[in-house]
C-alpha cells in the first residue's frame, strides 16, 4: 500500500506570466497544462514538469489577478522544494543562471547533497540538487525533495511511515529525510521547529503536497487507511488528469493523494501539451467567460 513517491507540489503565485517565464525560460521545465483552479475558475492552474508531465516531476501554481503577495512558509506547511538535475551539471547551471541575471547561491544541501538555491518571482526558495543520474541535457529530471516544517516531527513522520509506507533514510530529531525509494519525487524532509511561527498563505507560499497512488484501487486503499487512522479526508474528486483526495496530516500540512492515470494527454496531443486553455467538462459551458476573465498568458521558451 506504500505510496509511489511525490506526485506534485502546488504553490500560489501573484503572476501567471512571471511564473511561466521563470519556470520555462530559466529552470527549463515544460508547461504541460494550462487550466484553471477547479474551485475558482478565475485563477490559472499551471502545471510544469518533464516533457511528458510524468508524476514525480510536477510543480504547479494557482495564479489569480489580485492575489496578495507576501506568502511565508511556517509551521504546518510545506516550505520549500528541490529539483533534481543531472550529475556534473551544477557548475553549468551556476554559469547559466548568472548569465540570465538570476541571483544564485551555493546551498549547503542536506544529507550530502550538492545544491544551488534560487528564488522564484514570488520569493519561494527552490534548490537544484545534483543527482546521480547522467543526462545529455542539464534540465531538471523531476522533484528531488519537499520540506515540511512542523512543531513536532513525530506525528508527521509516523503518517509518512505508517500510512504511506515510506522509510526514514537519514537525519535526526531536528531534520529527518523520509523516502519512498522512487526514481524521482522520492524524498520528504521533515523539519522540526518547535518555535516556528505560523505561515501566511499568499503568493510565494506552498499550498499542498501530493503523493502518488498507482491507480484507483491503490488510492481507495490509502483513503481507507487514512480514515481508519482517525484523520478526516475528503471524498475522491475528479481532477480530469488524475483523481484526488485531501487531508491534513497531524502536523497541519495539507496532503493530497493523486492517481498516476489518466495523465495530461487526455485532452491535448503530447506534442502540444500546455499550449491551450484546457477545462474539465463541467466548465466547458463557461469557456468564453472564463477565458475573458483570466489574465493574458503568453508562451515562453527555454533560454539556452
KEKE-3310 file (N, C-alpha, C; in steps of 0.2 Angstrom, whole numbers, plus 5000, padded with zeros to 4 digits):
npx = (5004:5011:5014:5019:5029:5032:5019:5015:5019:5011:5010:5006:5005:5008:5008:5004:5011:5024:5028:5027:5037:5048:5049:5049:5058:5069:5071:5070:5059:5045:5029:5016:5002:4989:4977:4963:4960:4950:4941:4940:4938:4943:4956:4972:4978:4993:5004:5020:5033:5042:5045:5034:5026:5026:5021:5028:5037:5032:5028:5016:5005:4993:4987:4980:4972:4976:4980:4986:5003:5018:5018:5022:5032:5029:5025:5017:5016:5022:5037:5048:5055:5065:5073:5079:5094:5104:5119:5135:5131:5129:5139:5138:5125:5126:5134:5125:5113:5119:5122:5109:5105:5100:5099:5110:5114:5127:5121:5120:5115:5108:5111:5122:5120:5124:5121:5112:5104:5090:5078:5060:5049:5040:5047:5049:5059:5069:5078:5092:5097:5111:5110:5113:5111:5115:5114:5111:5107:5105:5093:5080:5076:5066:5056:5066:5065:5054:5051:5044:5038:5036:5030:5032:5040:5037:5023:5020:5030:5027:5015:5019:5027:5019:5006:5009:5019:5033:5050:5062:5076:5088:5095:5090:5082:5079:5080:5073:5074:5063:5059:5053:5059:5058:5062:5061:5055:5056:5059:5054:5058:5057:5056:5059:5053:5050:5048:5043:5035:5018:5014:5010:4997:4999:5004:5019:5020:5018:5005:5000:5005:5007:5005:5009:4997:4996:4985:4966:4962:4973:4973:4960:4963:4973:4965:4956:4964:4969:4957:4954:4964:4959:4960:4952:4947:4944:4931:4935:4940:4937:4950:4952:4965:4970:4964:4959:4961:4960:4968:4973:4988:4994:5003:4998:5000:4994:4989:4988:4982:4985:4980:4991:4986:4973:4983:4991:4988:4975:4967:4975:4987:5002:5013:5009:5006:5001:4999:4986:4971:4964:4949:4939:4925:4913:4915:4916:4905:4906:4917:4920:4917:4926:4939:4939:4940:4952:4969:4979:4990:5006:5016:5032:5050:5064:5078:5094)
npy = (4994:5006:5023:5029:5038:5056:5066:5079:5096:5110:5128:5145:5159:5176:5181:5174:5175:5179:5168:5157:5162:5161:5147:5140:5148:5150:5139:5129:5119:5111:5118:5109:5109:5121:5126:5129:5134:5122:5125:5138:5147:5158:5159:5154:5138:5131:5119:5112:5102:5087:5082:5074:5077:5068:5060:5065:5073:5085:5102:5114:5129:5140:5155:5170:5185:5199:5192:5192:5197:5191:5179:5166:5154:5142:5135:5119:5119:5115:5121:5123:5117:5105:5102:5089:5088:5083:5073:5081:5094:5105:5116:5121:5125:5136:5145:5148:5153:5165:5171:5174:5183:5179:5179:5168:5155:5146:5131:5124:5111:5095:5080:5076:5081:5090:5107:5121:5136:5146:5159:5160:5171:5175:5174:5161:5148:5138:5124:5117:5101:5091:5075:5057:5053:5053:5064:5070:5083:5097:5099:5099:5084:5080:5081:5082:5083:5088:5100:5099:5109:5108:5108:5098:5084:5070:5065:5068:5061:5048:5046:5047:5036:5025:5026:5029:5021:5024:5027:5031:5038:5045:5057:5066:5071:5084:5086:5076:5064:5056:5043:5037:5028:5030:5034:5047:5061:5056:5060:5067:5079:5082:5095:5099:5111:5119:5132:5138:5151:5153:5151:5161:5161:5165:5173:5165:5155:5138:5128:5114:5097:5083:5066:5050:5038:5023:5018:5018:5008:5007:5020:5020:5011:5018:5029:5023:5018:5031:5036:5026:5028:5039:5051:5065:5064:5070:5066:5056:5066:5072:5077:5078:5075:5067:5058:5063:5064:5073:5078:5084:5081:5077:5086:5097:5100:5101:5087:5078:5064:5058:5050:5041:5039:5048:5056:5069:5069:5067:5077:5084:5083:5075:5082:5095:5099:5110:5121:5127:5133:5122:5114:5106:5095:5100:5113:5118:5124:5137:5142:5154:5165:5162:5162:5175:5182:5178:5182:5188:5177:5173:5162:5154:5151:5140:5148:5147)
npz = (5000:5000:4995:4979:4979:4978:4969:4965:4969:4975:4973:4977:4966:4962:4949:4934:4922:4925:4933:4923:4914:4922:4926:4914:4905:4913:4922:4914:4913:4906:4902:4905:4906:4904:4914:4924:4942:4949:4959:4959:4946:4941:4943:4936:4934:4933:4926:4928:4921:4917:4900:4896:4907:4918:4933:4949:4943:4943:4947:4952:4950:4957:4951:4952:4946:4957:4967:4984:4988:4997:5004:5016:5022:5036:5052:5050:5037:5020:5015:5006:4990:4981:4965:4956:4946:4933:4935:4938:4932:4939:4940:4927:4928:4937:4930:4919:4926:4931:4920:4915:4924:4936:4953:4962:4974:4983:4990:5006:5005:5009:5019:5012:4999:4985:4980:4972:4976:4972:4970:4966:4956:4966:4978:4983:4989:4979:4976:4967:4965:4964:4956:4955:4942:4925:4911:4894:4893:4903:4910:4923:4931:4939:4954:4968:4982:4995:5008:5024:5037:5054:5071:5079:5074:5075:5074:5061:5054:5058:5050:5037:5037:5043:5037:5023:5020:5018:5022:5035:5030:5033:5045:5060:5076:5073:5059:5047:5034:5024:5014:4998:4990:4976:4958:4955:4964:4977:4990:5007:5017:5034:5044:5061:5070:5084:5088:5077:5068:5063:5046:5031:5020:5004:4989:4985:4994:4998:4994:4995:4996:4985:4984:4976:4970:4963:4955:4954:4963:4972:4977:4984:4994:5001:5005:5014:5024:5029:5034:5043:5053:5060:5055:5046:5029:5013:5001:4985:4972:4955:4945:4932:4925:4934:4949:4965:4983:4999:5014:5031:5038:5054:5058:5052:5039:5022:5013:4998:4989:4974:4959:4947:4933:4923:4916:4906:4893:4890:4884:4875:4862:4864:4859:4860:4872:4885:4877:4875:4883:4894:4900:4912:4909:4915:4916:4903:4897:4901:4895:4887:4895:4906:4900:4896:4908:4914:4917:4903:4895:4888:4879:4882:4880:4883:4889:4882)
capx = (5000:5015:5014:5024:5033:5028:5016:5017:5018:5007:5011:5002:5008:5005:5008:5005:5016:5031:5029:5028:5043:5054:5050:5051:5064:5075:5073:5070:5054:5040:5022:5012:4995:4987:4970:4961:4958:4943:4937:4940:4940:4946:4963:4975:4982:4998:5007:5026:5036:5046:5042:5028:5022:5025:5020:5035:5041:5027:5026:5010:5004:4987:4988:4974:4973:4974:4982:4991:5010:5020:5017:5028:5031:5029:5023:5011:5016:5027:5041:5052:5056:5071:5073:5085:5097:5109:5126:5140:5128:5128:5143:5135:5119:5128:5136:5119:5109:5122:5121:5102:5104:5096:5104:5110:5119:5128:5117:5124:5112:5106:5112:5127:5118:5127:5115:5111:5097:5087:5071:5056:5047:5037:5052:5049:5065:5070:5085:5094:5101:5114:5108:5117:5109:5119:5110:5114:5104:5105:5086:5078:5074:5060:5056:5070:5063:5050:5052:5039:5040:5031:5032:5034:5040:5035:5016:5021:5034:5023:5010:5023:5030:5014:5001:5012:5024:5039:5055:5067:5083:5093:5093:5090:5076:5078:5078:5073:5073:5059:5060:5048:5063:5056:5067:5061:5050:5056:5061:5051:5062:5053:5060:5055:5054:5045:5046:5042:5029:5013:5015:5005:4996:4998:5009:5026:5019:5016:4998:4999:5009:5003:5008:5006:4993:4997:4978:4961:4962:4978:4970:4955:4966:4976:4960:4953:4969:4969:4951:4954:4968:4956:4960:4947:4949:4939:4930:4939:4937:4939:4954:4952:4971:4971:4959:4962:4958:4964:4968:4978:4991:4993:5007:4995:5001:4988:4991:4984:4984:4983:4982:4995:4982:4975:4988:4989:4987:4968:4964:4980:4992:5009:5017:5006:5004:5002:4998:4979:4967:4960:4944:4935:4918:4908:4916:4916:4899:4908:4923:4921:4918:4932:4945:4939:4942:4959:4975:4983:4996:5010:5021:5039:5054:5070:5084:5099)
capy = (5000:5011:5027:5028:5044:5063:5067:5086:5101:5116:5134:5151:5164:5183:5182:5168:5176:5179:5161:5154:5164:5159:5140:5138:5151:5150:5132:5124:5115:5112:5119:5103:5110:5127:5125:5134:5131:5119:5128:5145:5147:5165:5158:5150:5132:5130:5113:5112:5096:5085:5083:5071:5078:5062:5061:5065:5079:5091:5108:5118:5135:5144:5162:5174:5193:5202:5188:5196:5195:5191:5172:5165:5147:5142:5129:5116:5120:5114:5127:5123:5111:5104:5099:5085:5090:5078:5073:5086:5099:5111:5121:5124:5129:5142:5150:5149:5157:5171:5174:5176:5188:5176:5178:5161:5154:5139:5129:5118:5104:5091:5073:5075:5084:5096:5110:5128:5139:5152:5161:5161:5178:5177:5173:5154:5145:5132:5121:5112:5096:5086:5068:5053:5052:5057:5065:5074:5090:5099:5101:5096:5077:5079:5083:5078:5083:5094:5101:5101:5112:5106:5110:5091:5079:5063:5063:5068:5055:5042:5046:5045:5029:5020:5026:5029:5015:5027:5025:5036:5036:5049:5063:5066:5073:5091:5086:5069:5063:5051:5041:5032:5024:5031:5037:5054:5063:5051:5062:5072:5081:5084:5099:5100:5118:5120:5139:5141:5155:5151:5154:5165:5158:5170:5172:5163:5150:5132:5126:5107:5092:5077:5059:5046:5032:5020:5018:5019:5003:5009:5026:5018:5008:5023:5033:5019:5018:5037:5037:5022:5031:5044:5058:5067:5065:5072:5060:5057:5071:5071:5082:5077:5072:5062:5058:5065:5065:5078:5078:5087:5077:5079:5092:5103:5101:5098:5082:5076:5058:5058:5044:5042:5040:5046:5060:5076:5069:5066:5082:5088:5079:5075:5087:5102:5100:5117:5127:5130:5133:5116:5114:5100:5095:5104:5120:5119:5129:5144:5144:5161:5169:5160:5164:5183:5184:5176:5187:5186:5172:5171:5156:5155:5146:5140:5152:5142)
capz = (5000:5000:4990:4974:4979:4977:4963:4963:4974:4972:4977:4975:4963:4960:4942:4930:4917:4928:4935:4917:4911:4926:4926:4907:4902:4917:4925:4909:4913:4901:4903:4902:4906:4907:4915:4930:4948:4948:4964:4957:4938:4940:4944:4932:4937:4928:4928:4924:4923:4911:4893:4896:4913:4922:4941:4952:4940:4943:4951:4949:4953:4957:4950:4950:4947:4963:4973:4988:4989:5004:5007:5020:5025:5043:5055:5047:5030:5016:5015:5000:4987:4977:4959:4954:4940:4931:4938:4935:4929:4943:4938:4921:4930:4940:4925:4916:4930:4932:4913:4914:4929:4941:4959:4964:4979:4984:4996:5010:5004:5015:5019:5007:4993:4982:4978:4972:4978:4968:4972:4961:4956:4972:4983:4985:4988:4975:4976:4961:4968:4959:4957:4952:4935:4920:4905:4889:4894:4910:4913:4929:4930:4942:4961:4972:4989:4998:5015:5028:5043:5059:5078:5082:5068:5077:5071:5053:5051:5059:5045:5031:5038:5045:5032:5016:5018:5017:5027:5037:5026:5036:5049:5067:5078:5070:5052:5045:5027:5023:5007:4995:4985:4969:4954:4955:4969:4982:4997:5011:5023:5039:5049:5067:5073:5089:5089:5071:5068:5058:5039:5028:5013:4999:4984:4987:4999:4996:4996:4997:4993:4983:4984:4971:4970:4956:4951:4958:4969:4977:4980:4988:5000:5005:5008:5019:5029:5032:5038:5049:5057:5064:5051:5041:5022:5008:4996:4979:4967:4948:4943:4925:4924:4940:4954:4971:4990:5003:5021:5034:5042:5061:5059:5049:5031:5018:5009:4993:4986:4967:4954:4941:4927:4916:4913:4903:4886:4888:4880:4871:4860:4868:4856:4861:4879:4888:4873:4875:4889:4894:4905:4913:4905:4919:4915:4896:4895:4903:4892:4884:4901:4910:4896:4896:4915:4916:4914:4897:4896:4883:4879:4884:4878:4887:4887:4881)
cpx = (5004:5014:5020:5029:5028:5025:5017:5017:5015:5008:5006:5007:5004:5004:5009:5010:5023:5032:5030:5035:5049:5055:5051:5058:5070:5077:5072:5064:5049:5033:5018:5005:4993:4979:4968:4960:4951:4938:4936:4942:4943:4954:4966:4978:4987:5002:5014:5029:5041:5042:5035:5023:5021:5025:5027:5039:5038:5027:5021:5009:4997:4989:4982:4976:4971:4976:4987:4998:5011:5019:5023:5027:5032:5027:5017:5011:5022:5031:5046:5052:5062:5070:5079:5087:5102:5116:5131:5137:5128:5133:5141:5129:5121:5130:5130:5115:5112:5121:5114:5101:5100:5101:5104:5116:5121:5124:5121:5121:5111:5108:5117:5126:5122:5121:5116:5105:5096:5080:5067:5053:5043:5041:5052:5056:5065:5077:5086:5099:5104:5112:5114:5116:5112:5114:5113:5113:5104:5098:5084:5075:5067:5061:5062:5068:5058:5051:5046:5041:5035:5034:5035:5034:5037:5028:5017:5025:5030:5018:5014:5025:5024:5008:5003:5017:5031:5044:5060:5073:5089:5091:5093:5083:5074:5076:5079:5071:5069:5058:5055:5052:5061:5062:5067:5055:5050:5056:5056:5056:5057:5057:5056:5058:5049:5043:5044:5035:5024:5015:5009:5003:4994:5003:5016:5025:5016:5009:4997:5004:5005:5007:5005:5003:4994:4990:4973:4960:4967:4976:4965:4958:4969:4970:4957:4958:4969:4963:4951:4959:4965:4956:4954:4949:4943:4937:4934:4936:4941:4943:4956:4959:4973:4965:4962:4958:4963:4963:4974:4981:4992:4998:5004:4996:4996:4991:4986:4987:4981:4985:4987:4991:4976:4981:4986:4987:4980:4965:4969:4984:4999:5013:5015:5004:5006:5001:4991:4976:4963:4956:4941:4928:4913:4909:4916:4911:4901:4915:4925:4922:4924:4938:4945:4942:4949:4964:4978:4989:5000:5014:5028:5043:5060:5075:5090:5106)
cpy = (5006:5016:5027:5034:5051:5063:5074:5090:5107:5122:5139:5156:5171:5184:5176:5169:5176:5172:5157:5155:5161:5151:5137:5141:5150:5142:5127:5118:5116:5113:5114:5104:5117:5126:5130:5130:5128:5122:5135:5147:5154:5164:5153:5144:5130:5124:5113:5105:5094:5085:5080:5073:5072:5064:5061:5070:5085:5096:5112:5124:5137:5151:5165:5181:5195:5198:5192:5193:5193:5184:5170:5158:5147:5135:5126:5117:5116:5120:5128:5117:5111:5100:5095:5087:5084:5079:5078:5092:5106:5117:5125:5128:5136:5147:5152:5154:5164:5175:5177:5181:5186:5175:5170:5160:5147:5137:5123:5111:5101:5084:5072:5078:5089:5100:5118:5130:5145:5153:5162:5168:5180:5175:5166:5151:5139:5130:5117:5108:5091:5079:5064:5051:5056:5058:5070:5081:5091:5100:5097:5089:5076:5082:5079:5078:5089:5094:5103:5104:5111:5107:5103:5086:5072:5061:5063:5062:5049:5041:5044:5038:5024:5020:5025:5024:5018:5025:5031:5034:5040:5054:5061:5069:5080:5090:5078:5068:5056:5049:5036:5027:5025:5034:5044:5055:5058:5054:5067:5073:5085:5088:5101:5107:5120:5127:5142:5145:5152:5155:5158:5163:5163:5168:5171:5158:5144:5130:5119:5103:5086:5071:5055:5039:5029:5020:5019:5014:5005:5015:5024:5015:5013:5027:5029:5019:5025:5038:5032:5024:5037:5051:5059:5068:5067:5065:5061:5062:5070:5077:5082:5073:5067:5063:5059:5065:5069:5076:5082:5082:5080:5085:5098:5104:5098:5094:5080:5069:5058:5052:5046:5043:5045:5050:5066:5075:5067:5071:5086:5082:5080:5081:5094:5103:5107:5122:5130:5129:5126:5116:5107:5100:5099:5111:5123:5124:5136:5146:5151:5166:5168:5163:5172:5185:5183:5181:5184:5182:5171:5165:5159:5149:5146:5145:5147:5146)
cpz = (5000:4994:4985:4974:4979:4970:4960:4969:4971:4976:4974:4972:4962:4953:4938:4925:4919:4930:4929:4914:4915:4925:4919:4905:4906:4920:4920:4909:4907:4904:4900:4902:4908:4907:4921:4936:4948:4953:4963:4950:4936:4940:4939:4936:4932:4931:4924:4926:4917:4905:4893:4902:4917:4930:4944:4949:4940:4948:4948:4953:4952:4956:4948:4950:4954:4969:4977:4988:4996:5008:5011:5023:5033:5046:5052:5040:5026:5014:5009:4996:4983:4971:4958:4947:4939:4935:4934:4931:4933:4942:4932:4923:4933:4935:4921:4919:4930:4925:4912:4919:4935:4947:4961:4969:4980:4990:4999:5008:5010:5014:5013:5000:4991:4978:4977:4974:4974:4971:4966:4961:4962:4979:4986:4984:4984:4975:4970:4964:4963:4961:4954:4945:4930:4914:4900:4890:4901:4914:4919:4927:4933:4949:4964:4979:4990:5005:5019:5035:5048:5066:5081:5076:5069:5073:5064:5051:5052:5053:5038:5031:5038:5039:5025:5015:5017:5023:5029:5034:5030:5041:5056:5069:5075:5063:5050:5038:5027:5016:5005:4991:4978:4965:4955:4960:4974:4989:5000:5017:5028:5044:5055:5070:5078:5090:5083:5071:5063:5051:5037:5021:5008:4994:4987:4993:4995:4998:4999:4994:4991:4982:4979:4973:4963:4952:4956:4964:4974:4981:4986:4995:5004:5009:5014:5025:5032:5036:5044:5054:5062:5061:5047:5034:5018:5004:4990:4974:4960:4947:4936:4923:4929:4944:4961:4978:4994:5010:5024:5039:5049:5063:5056:5042:5028:5013:5004:4991:4979:4963:4949:4935:4928:4913:4909:4896:4884:4884:4876:4868:4864:4866:4858:4868:4882:4884:4873:4882:4889:4900:4906:4910:4909:4919:4908:4894:4897:4900:4890:4890:4905:4906:4896:4903:4917:4913:4908:4899:4889:4884:4881:4882:4883:4884:4887:4884)
residu = (UNK:UNK:UNK:UNK:UNK:UNK:UNK:UNK:UNK:UNK:UNK:UNK:UNK:UNK:UNK:UNK:UNK:UNK:UNK:UNK:UNK:UNK:UNK:UNK:UNK:UNK:UNK:UNK:UNK:UNK:UNK:UNK:UNK:UNK:UNK:UNK:UNK:UNK:UNK:UNK:UNK:UNK:UNK:UNK:UNK:UNK:UNK:UNK:UNK:UNK:UNK:UNK:UNK:UNK:UNK:UNK:UNK:UNK:UNK:UNK:UNK:UNK:UNK:UNK:UNK:UNK:UNK:UNK:UNK:UNK:UNK:UNK:UNK:UNK:UNK:UNK:UNK:UNK:UNK:UNK:UNK:UNK:UNK:UNK:UNK:UNK:UNK:UNK:UNK:UNK:UNK:UNK:UNK:UNK:UNK:UNK:UNK:UNK:UNK:UNK:UNK:UNK:UNK:UNK:UNK:UNK:UNK:UNK:UNK:UNK:UNK:UNK:UNK:UNK:UNK:UNK:UNK:UNK:UNK:UNK:UNK:UNK:UNK:UNK:UNK:UNK:UNK:UNK:UNK:UNK:UNK:UNK:UNK:UNK:UNK:UNK:UNK:UNK:UNK:UNK:UNK:UNK:UNK:UNK:UNK:UNK:UNK:UNK:UNK:UNK:UNK:UNK:UNK:UNK:UNK:UNK:UNK:UNK:UNK:UNK:UNK:UNK:UNK:UNK:UNK:UNK:UNK:UNK:UNK:UNK:UNK:UNK:UNK:UNK:UNK:UNK:UNK:UNK:UNK:UNK:UNK:UNK:UNK:UNK:UNK:UNK:UNK:UNK:UNK:UNK:UNK:UNK:UNK:UNK:UNK:UNK:UNK:UNK:UNK:UNK:UNK:UNK:UNK:UNK:UNK:UNK:UNK:UNK:UNK:UNK:UNK:UNK:UNK:UNK:UNK:UNK:UNK:UNK:UNK:UNK:UNK:UNK:UNK:UNK:UNK:UNK:UNK:UNK:UNK:UNK:UNK:UNK:UNK:UNK:UNK:UNK:UNK:UNK:UNK:UNK:UNK:UNK:UNK:UNK:UNK:UNK:UNK:UNK:UNK:UNK:UNK:UNK:UNK:UNK:UNK:UNK:UNK:UNK:UNK:UNK:UNK:UNK:UNK:UNK:UNK:UNK:UNK:UNK:UNK:UNK:UNK:UNK:UNK:UNK:UNK:UNK:UNK:UNK:UNK:UNK:UNK:UNK:UNK:UNK:UNK:UNK:UNK:UNK:UNK:UNK:UNK:UNK:UNK:UNK:UNK:UNK:UNK:UNK:UNK:UNK:UNK:UNK:UNK:UNK)
# end
